[in-house]
Amino acid sequence: MKTLVLVGGAIFHNGKLLVIQRSDSRRIFASHWEIPGGKVESLEDPNNAIIREVKEETNLDARIILPYNVWNDIMEFEGEKENNIDIDFLLKVEDISKLKIEEGKHINCKWISIDELPTPMTPQMKATIIKAFHSKDQKG
């Protein structure tokens, strides 16, 4: 079984969370909404990976406030099981005017409140987003 480490970044602006929509041509979770993030490369620090992934997917320069969520999901793709370990971070972005989603991987983005969760979205992502809102509120 292959193990992947994934990272996700919760970016808030004026109380709303940035979510991006995967392209409908993606191999898994096509058209699903998610927070920016992706795979940690071989020998890469997850702290560096989330900053890199956010820059690649949104063109935003982020810094880590704190990790807020770690979860595990065992998935099966084409007959092979993967153990996905996901680390999610609360992030700070100073200049959101640079926001531009990565062409080819994503087709849309929007800022949402906790009452505006878009669909489709995996149950794990929904739980991650709800936890981000609660973590942000506790952080102040």
N, CA, C and O of each residue as an XYZ file, in Angstrom:
560
protein
N       0.850     -1.179      0.000
C       0.000      0.000      0.000
C       0.894      1.240      0.000
O       1.865      1.323      0.752
N       0.549      2.190     -0.849
C       1.292      3.440     -0.962
C       0.756      4.435      0.071
O      -0.451      4.508      0.302
N       1.666      5.202      0.694
C       1.277      6.258      1.623
C       1.643      7.603      1.031
O       2.774      7.815      0.594
N       0.676      8.512      1.020
C       0.895      9.872      0.551
C       0.639     10.831      1.701
O      -0.287     10.635      2.488
N       1.460     11.865      1.796
C       1.199     12.946      2.738
C       0.680     14.116      1.921
O       1.305     14.540      0.949
N      -0.465     14.628      2.326
C      -1.125     15.734      1.640
C      -1.239     16.911      2.596
O      -1.253     16.731      3.814
N      -1.322     18.110      2.046
C      -1.497     19.307      2.860
C      -2.654     20.124      2.307
O      -2.924     20.098      1.106
N      -3.334     20.846      3.186
C      -4.410     21.737      2.788
C      -4.278     23.045      3.542
O      -3.787     23.077      4.671
N      -4.717     24.122      2.912
C      -4.585     25.437      3.523
C      -5.901     26.182      3.592
O      -6.542     26.423      2.569
N      -6.304     26.549      4.806
C      -7.519     27.337      5.024
C      -7.128     28.812      5.062
O      -6.404     29.252      5.955
N      -7.621     29.571      4.076
C      -7.318     30.995      3.948
C      -8.620     31.763      4.143
O      -9.582     31.568      3.401
N      -8.645     32.636      5.144
C      -9.827     33.449      5.427
C      -9.589     34.904      5.052
O      -8.479     35.424      5.172
N     -10.658     35.546      4.594
C     -10.634     36.982      4.324
C     -12.023     37.531      4.668
O     -13.030     37.071      4.130
N     -12.065     38.502      5.552
C     -13.338     39.072      6.002
C     -14.315     37.999      6.472
O     -15.513     38.069      6.198
N     -13.783     37.005      7.185
C     -14.620     35.946      7.760
C     -15.029     34.845      6.806
O     -15.714     33.902      7.201
N     -14.616     34.953      5.550
C     -14.983     33.930      4.564
C     -13.757     33.115      4.165
O     -12.631     33.611      4.181
N     -13.995     31.866      3.811
C     -12.951     30.903      3.475
C     -12.843     30.753      1.957
O     -13.850     30.694      1.252
N     -11.606     30.692      1.472
C     -11.371     30.465      0.046
C     -11.492     28.971     -0.259
O     -10.838     28.140      0.370
N     -12.343     28.649     -1.240
C     -12.437     27.278     -1.752
C     -12.240     27.326     -3.264
O     -12.583     28.304     -3.928
N     -11.681     26.247     -3.781
C     -11.436     26.156     -5.219
C     -12.084     24.875     -5.745
O     -12.200     23.879     -5.030
N     -12.501     24.923     -7.000
C     -13.194     23.781     -7.612
C     -12.270     23.075     -8.585
O     -11.707     23.684     -9.495
N     -12.128     21.770     -8.372
C     -11.294     20.949     -9.241
C     -11.888     20.901    -10.648
O     -13.105     20.959    -10.820
N     -11.034     20.796    -11.629
C     -11.459     20.668    -13.019
C     -12.273     19.385    -13.194
O     -12.062     18.405    -12.479
N     -13.193     19.400    -14.137
C     -13.988     18.195    -14.398
C     -13.196     17.130    -15.139
O     -13.703     16.032    -15.372
N     -11.967     17.437    -15.512
C     -11.121     16.441    -16.176
C     -10.154     15.759    -15.208
O      -9.347     14.932    -15.632
N     -10.220     16.088    -13.922
C      -9.315     15.476    -12.946
C      -9.648     14.001    -12.755
O     -10.809     13.598    -12.837
N      -8.603     13.192    -12.496
C      -8.766     11.745    -12.357
C      -9.645     11.378    -11.156
O     -10.476     10.474    -11.238
N      -9.453     12.084    -10.055
C     -10.270     11.812     -8.868
C     -10.944     13.101     -8.410
O     -10.399     14.193     -8.566
N     -12.110     12.956     -7.854
C     -12.901     14.057     -7.314
C     -13.090     15.197     -8.325
O     -12.989     16.372     -7.971
N     -13.359     14.843     -9.566
C     -13.613     15.841    -10.607
C     -14.751     16.764    -10.187
O     -15.773     16.309     -9.673
N     -14.567     18.062    -10.408
C     -15.545     19.117    -10.126
C     -15.804     19.344     -8.635
O     -16.643     20.175     -8.287
N     -15.121     18.645     -7.764
C     -15.330     18.806     -6.322
C     -14.663     20.090     -5.822
O     -13.652     20.542     -6.359
N     -15.259     20.651     -4.788
C     -14.723     21.836     -4.121
C     -13.803     21.411     -2.989
O     -14.013     20.381     -2.349
N     -12.771     22.228     -2.751
C     -11.779     21.912     -1.724
C     -11.042     23.178     -1.320
O     -11.200     24.227     -1.944
N     -10.233     23.069     -0.268
C      -9.314     24.145      0.055
C      -8.036     23.905     -0.747
O      -7.764     22.768     -1.132
N      -7.250     24.944     -1.006
C      -6.003     24.741     -1.758
C      -5.076     23.766     -1.037
O      -5.057     23.706      0.192
N      -4.313     23.009     -1.810
C      -3.366     22.065     -1.221
C      -2.951     21.013     -2.213
O      -3.278     21.094     -3.397
N      -2.224     20.017     -1.723
C      -1.784     18.960     -2.602
C      -0.790     18.041     -1.932
O      -0.712     17.975     -0.705
N      -0.033     17.333     -2.745
C       0.911     16.328     -2.259
C       2.207     16.956     -1.759
O       2.714     17.926     -2.323
N       2.720     16.375     -0.692
C       4.057     16.712     -0.210
C       5.032     15.897     -1.052
O       4.908     14.676     -1.140
N       6.000     16.568     -1.671
C       6.981     15.887     -2.518
C       7.969     15.095     -1.658
O       8.070     15.327     -0.454
N       8.682     14.177     -2.266
C       9.676     13.367     -1.574
C      10.694     14.274     -0.874
O      11.263     15.172     -1.495
N      10.915     14.037      0.406
C      11.858     14.766      1.262
C      11.464     16.224      1.503
O      12.277     16.992      2.020
N      10.252     16.626      1.148
C       9.804     18.001      1.364
C       9.150     18.136      2.734
O       8.419     17.246      3.169
N       9.409     19.233      3.401
C       8.779     19.556      4.683
C       7.321     19.955      4.403
O       7.080     20.787      3.529
N       6.346     19.384      5.122
C       4.948     19.760      4.900
C       4.692     21.263      5.063
O       3.812     21.816      4.403
N       5.456     21.923      5.937
C       5.310     23.371      6.114
C       5.673     24.117      4.834
O       5.028     25.106      4.486
N       6.690     23.653      4.143
C       7.068     24.259      2.864
C       6.102     23.851      1.760
O       5.816     24.637      0.856
N       5.600     22.622      1.835
C       4.698     22.116      0.797
C       3.408     22.922      0.731
O       2.928     23.215     -0.365
N       2.836     23.287      1.870
C       1.575     24.028      1.824
C       1.779     25.421      1.234
O       0.923     25.911      0.497
N       2.896     26.059      1.548
C       3.181     27.381      0.971
C       3.350     27.261     -0.545
O       2.834     28.087     -1.297
N       4.075     26.227     -0.990
C       4.282     25.993     -2.422
C       2.965     25.693     -3.130
O       2.673     26.271     -4.176
N       2.170     24.787     -2.558
C       0.903     24.389     -3.189
C      -0.068     25.570     -3.297
O      -0.734     25.731     -4.320
N      -0.151     26.384     -2.263
C      -1.037     27.544     -2.312
C      -0.584     28.503     -3.403
O      -1.412     29.038     -4.142
N       0.715     28.724     -3.510
C       1.243     29.606     -4.558
C       0.913     29.046     -5.942
O       0.477     29.786     -6.824
N       1.122     27.725     -6.136
C       0.848     27.102     -7.435
C      -0.641     27.176     -7.799
O      -0.990     27.464     -8.944
N      -1.510     26.914     -6.823
C      -2.930     26.788     -7.115
C      -3.694     28.107     -7.098
O      -4.743     28.219     -7.731
N      -3.179     29.116     -6.375
C      -3.929     30.369     -6.215
C      -3.122     31.621     -6.530
O      -3.686     32.713     -6.606
N      -1.824     31.484     -6.714
C      -0.910     32.609     -6.911
C      -0.786     33.494     -5.664
O      -0.284     34.615     -5.754
N      -1.233     33.007     -4.514
C      -1.165     33.788     -3.283
C       0.076     33.424     -2.475
O       0.496     32.267     -2.439
N       0.653     34.434     -1.827
C       1.779     34.237     -0.920
C       1.219     34.106      0.489
O       0.661     35.056      1.038
N       1.374     32.926      1.064
C       0.786     32.637      2.372
C       1.871     32.384      3.405
O       3.014     32.061      3.082
N       1.472     32.544      4.649
C       2.320     32.112      5.763
C       1.447     31.316      6.728
O       0.241     31.538      6.830
N       2.077     30.400      7.422
C       1.353     29.508      8.325
C       1.042     30.212      9.641
O       1.915     30.826     10.254
N      -0.206     30.113     10.061
C      -0.595     30.540     11.411
C      -0.411     29.354     12.354
O       0.293     29.440     13.360
N      -1.070     28.234     11.999
C      -0.923     27.002     12.785
C      -1.580     25.836     12.069
O      -2.512     26.027     11.287
N      -1.092     24.615     12.336
C      -1.813     23.438     11.834
C      -3.078     23.264     12.685
O      -3.035     23.465     13.899
N      -4.183     22.899     12.069
C      -5.426     22.765     12.837
C      -6.091     21.402     12.693
O      -7.043     21.100     13.413
N      -5.601     20.575     11.771
C      -6.313     19.327     11.516
C      -5.368     18.306     10.890
O      -4.608     18.632      9.979
N      -5.419     17.084     11.377
C      -4.697     15.965     10.763
C      -5.688     14.819     10.655
O      -6.373     14.483     11.621
N      -5.759     14.227      9.478
C      -6.666     13.104      9.295
C      -6.093     12.111      8.307
O      -5.151     12.408      7.572
N      -6.671     10.948      8.305
C      -6.193      9.832      7.506
C      -7.367      9.246      6.728
O      -8.486      9.159      7.234
N      -7.090      8.849      5.492
C      -8.127      8.249      4.668
C      -7.484      7.163      3.807
O      -6.495      7.420      3.121
N      -8.031      5.976      3.841
C      -7.546      4.902      2.979
C      -8.496      4.822      1.788
O      -9.698      4.600      1.938
N      -7.922      5.007      0.604
C      -8.708      5.036     -0.624
C      -8.190      3.967     -1.573
O      -7.056      3.501     -1.454
N      -9.036      3.592     -2.509
C      -8.606      2.626     -3.517
C      -8.773      3.240     -4.900
O      -9.851      3.717     -5.255
N      -7.689      3.221     -5.678
C      -7.699      3.723     -7.047
C      -7.175      2.642     -7.966
O      -6.063      2.146     -7.786
N      -7.972      2.280     -8.946
C      -7.567      1.299     -9.944
C      -7.001      0.030     -9.293
O      -5.988     -0.511     -9.738
N      -7.669     -0.429     -8.240
C      -7.288     -1.664     -7.574
C      -6.140     -1.550     -6.577
O      -5.771     -2.543     -5.950
N      -5.571     -0.361     -6.422
C      -4.462     -0.180     -5.480
C      -4.894      0.729     -4.332
O      -5.484      1.788     -4.546
N      -4.588      0.291     -3.109
C      -4.948      1.097     -1.946
C      -3.890      2.153     -1.673
O      -2.693      1.925     -1.852
N      -4.364      3.324     -1.230
C      -3.491      4.424     -0.826
C      -3.879      4.855      0.574
O      -5.060      4.988      0.894
N      -2.876      5.070      1.401
C      -3.081      5.629      2.725
C      -2.736      7.114      2.633
O      -1.565      7.481      2.539
N      -3.754      7.955      2.659
C      -3.550      9.395      2.540
C      -3.592     10.035      3.923
O      -4.605      9.970      4.620
N      -2.492     10.647      4.305
C      -2.402     11.388      5.565
C      -2.443     12.864      5.208
O      -1.592     13.350      4.463
N      -3.427     13.577      5.734
C      -3.634     14.970      5.378
C      -3.380     15.865      6.587
O      -3.887     15.610      7.679
N      -2.589     16.915      6.378
C      -2.301     17.918      7.398
C      -2.849     19.242      6.882
O      -2.455     19.712      5.815
N      -3.760     19.841      7.646
C      -4.371     21.096      7.232
C      -3.896     22.241      8.124
O      -3.725     22.082      9.333
N      -3.687     23.399      7.495
C      -3.127     24.567      8.169
C      -4.059     25.767      8.030
O      -4.694     25.953      6.992
N      -4.135     26.582      9.085
C      -4.695     27.917      8.952
C      -3.577     28.783      8.400
O      -2.454     28.761      8.905
N      -3.893     29.553      7.352
C      -2.894     30.379      6.688
C      -3.304     31.844      6.702
O      -4.484     32.175      6.814
N      -2.313     32.709      6.585
C      -2.539     34.148      6.480
C      -2.024     34.621      5.136
O      -0.913     34.274      4.735
N      -2.823     35.412      4.437
C      -2.436     36.020      3.170
C      -2.676     37.518      3.308
O      -3.773     37.946      3.667
N      -1.655     38.306      3.026
C      -1.769     39.763      3.149
C      -2.474     40.384      1.950
O      -3.294     41.285      2.124
N      -2.172     39.923      0.736
C      -2.680     40.556     -0.484
C      -3.475     39.555     -1.308
O      -2.903     38.756     -2.050
N      -4.809     39.602     -1.173
C      -5.641     38.645     -1.917
C      -5.899     39.109     -3.347
O      -6.504     38.374     -4.128
N      -5.457     40.305     -3.702
C      -5.698     40.804     -5.059
C      -4.941     39.993     -6.111
O      -5.261     40.074     -7.297
N      -3.946     39.217     -5.692
C      -3.164     38.386     -6.619
C      -3.845     37.058     -6.942
O      -3.322     36.263     -7.723
N      -5.008     36.821     -6.343
C      -5.684     35.533     -6.507
C      -5.935     35.216     -7.981
O      -6.575     35.982     -8.702
N      -5.415     34.070     -8.405
C      -5.626     33.565     -9.764
C      -5.479     32.051     -9.690
O      -4.414     31.549     -9.331
N      -6.537     31.321    -10.027
C      -6.479     29.870     -9.906
C      -5.638     29.267    -11.032
O      -5.550     29.798    -12.139
N      -5.033     28.144    -10.696
C      -4.158     27.430    -11.626
C      -4.984     26.816    -12.760
O      -5.871     25.995    -12.521
N      -4.688     27.215    -13.965
C      -5.418     26.691    -15.114
C      -5.151     25.202    -15.296
O      -4.039     24.727    -15.066
N      -6.176     24.478    -15.709
C      -6.048     23.052    -15.952
C      -6.425     22.205    -14.757
O      -7.100     21.188    -14.913
N      -6.003     22.601    -13.560
C      -6.310     21.832    -12.352
C      -7.615     22.274    -11.696
O      -8.347     21.458    -11.137
N      -7.894     23.565    -11.769
C      -9.086     24.124    -11.127
C      -9.833     25.024    -12.101
O      -9.244     25.600    -13.016
N     -11.146     25.135    -11.887
C     -11.974     25.910    -12.813
C     -12.708     27.068    -12.150
O     -13.283     27.907    -12.844
N     -12.701     27.131    -10.831
C     -13.468     28.159    -10.158
C     -12.942     28.351     -8.745
O     -12.299     27.461     -8.188
N     -13.215     29.515     -8.169
C     -12.915     29.764     -6.767
C     -13.958     30.713     -6.210
O     -14.587     31.464     -6.955
N     -14.141     30.676     -4.898
C     -15.040     31.625     -4.252
C     -14.756     31.658     -2.759
O     -14.143     30.754     -2.190
N     -15.228     32.733     -2.154
C     -15.116     32.920     -0.705
C     -16.460     32.548     -0.097
O     -17.498     33.057     -0.522
N     -16.448     31.657      0.903
C     -17.699     31.150      1.459
C     -17.762     31.355      2.973
O     -16.743     31.471      3.654
N     -18.993     31.394      3.469
C     -19.221     31.322      4.911
C     -19.515     29.862      5.251
O     -19.660     29.027      4.359
N     -19.599     29.567      6.523
C     -19.863     28.181      6.944
C     -21.239     27.712      6.459
O     -21.474     26.509      6.349
N     -22.134     28.635      6.174
C     -23.477     28.283      5.698
C     -23.562     28.178      4.177
O     -24.642     27.947      3.635
N     -22.434     28.345      3.485
C     -22.444     28.358      2.022
C     -21.561     27.269      1.417
O     -20.932     27.488      0.381
N     -21.507     26.107      2.048
C     -20.653     25.032      1.551
C     -21.133     24.575      0.175
O     -22.274     24.135      0.035
N     -20.274     24.675     -0.843
C     -20.682     24.279     -2.188
C     -20.660     22.757     -2.362
O     -20.043     22.038     -1.576
N     -21.332     22.291     -3.390
C     -21.304     20.869     -3.730
C     -20.903     20.747     -5.197
O     -21.133     21.670     -5.979
N     -20.310     19.625     -5.577
C     -19.980     18.469     -4.742
C     -18.721     18.707     -3.895
O     -17.850     19.506     -4.238
N     -18.667     17.986     -2.788
C     -17.546     18.057     -1.859
C     -17.509     16.735     -1.093
O     -18.553     16.209     -0.708
N     -16.316     16.202     -0.874
C     -16.228     14.941     -0.131
C     -16.616     15.180      1.330
O     -16.473     16.295      1.832
N     -17.103     14.147      2.013
C     -17.417     14.301      3.440
C     -16.187     14.721      4.263
O     -16.306     15.497      5.212
N     -15.012     14.204      3.893
C     -13.791     14.566      4.613
C     -13.472     16.048      4.436
O     -13.083     16.716      5.394
N     -13.634     16.563      3.223
C     -13.361     17.985      2.983
C     -14.374     18.847      3.718
O     -14.012     19.878      4.286
N     -15.624     18.444      3.714
C     -16.645     19.189      4.447
C     -16.279     19.283      5.928
O     -16.378     20.353      6.527
N     -15.858     18.167      6.514
C     -15.458     18.161      7.924
C     -14.238     19.053      8.154
O     -14.166     19.757      9.161
N     -13.287     19.027      7.231
C     -12.086     19.857      7.324
C     -12.443     21.339      7.284
O     -11.901     22.134      8.052
N     -13.347     21.704      6.398
C     -13.755     23.102      6.270
C     -14.505     23.568      7.511
O     -14.261     24.670      8.003
N     -15.402     22.754      8.015
C     -16.133     23.121      9.235
C     -15.155     23.292     10.400
O     -15.290     24.223     11.194
N     -14.187     22.409     10.499
C     -13.180     22.522     11.557
C     -12.342     23.788     11.379
O     -11.946     24.404     12.368
N     -12.070     24.181     10.145
C     -11.321     25.417      9.904
C     -12.080     26.623     10.435
O     -11.491     27.501     11.067
N     -13.377     26.672     10.185
C     -14.182     27.782     10.702
C     -14.152     27.815     12.219
O     -14.017     28.890     12.803
N     -14.273     26.659     12.877
C     -14.234     26.614     14.339
C     -12.856     26.971     14.878
O     -12.746     27.631     15.911
N     -11.812     26.542     14.190
C     -10.434     26.860     14.603
C     -10.153     28.347     14.465
O      -9.532     28.955     15.336
N     -10.615     28.926     13.364
C     -10.451     30.380     13.147
C     -11.152     31.158     14.240
O     -10.600     32.123     14.769
N     -12.373     30.744     14.587
C     -13.139     31.454     15.599
C     -12.512     31.353     16.980
O     -12.578     32.300     17.763
N     -11.905     30.213     17.285
C     -11.216     30.051     18.568
C      -9.923     30.847     18.602
O      -9.506     31.320     19.659
N      -9.288     30.994     17.442
C      -8.019     31.727     17.359
C      -8.232     33.222     17.526
O      -7.385     33.935     18.064
N      -9.406     33.687     17.042
C      -9.694     35.119     17.139
C      -9.232     35.768     15.958
O      -9.374     36.984     15.827
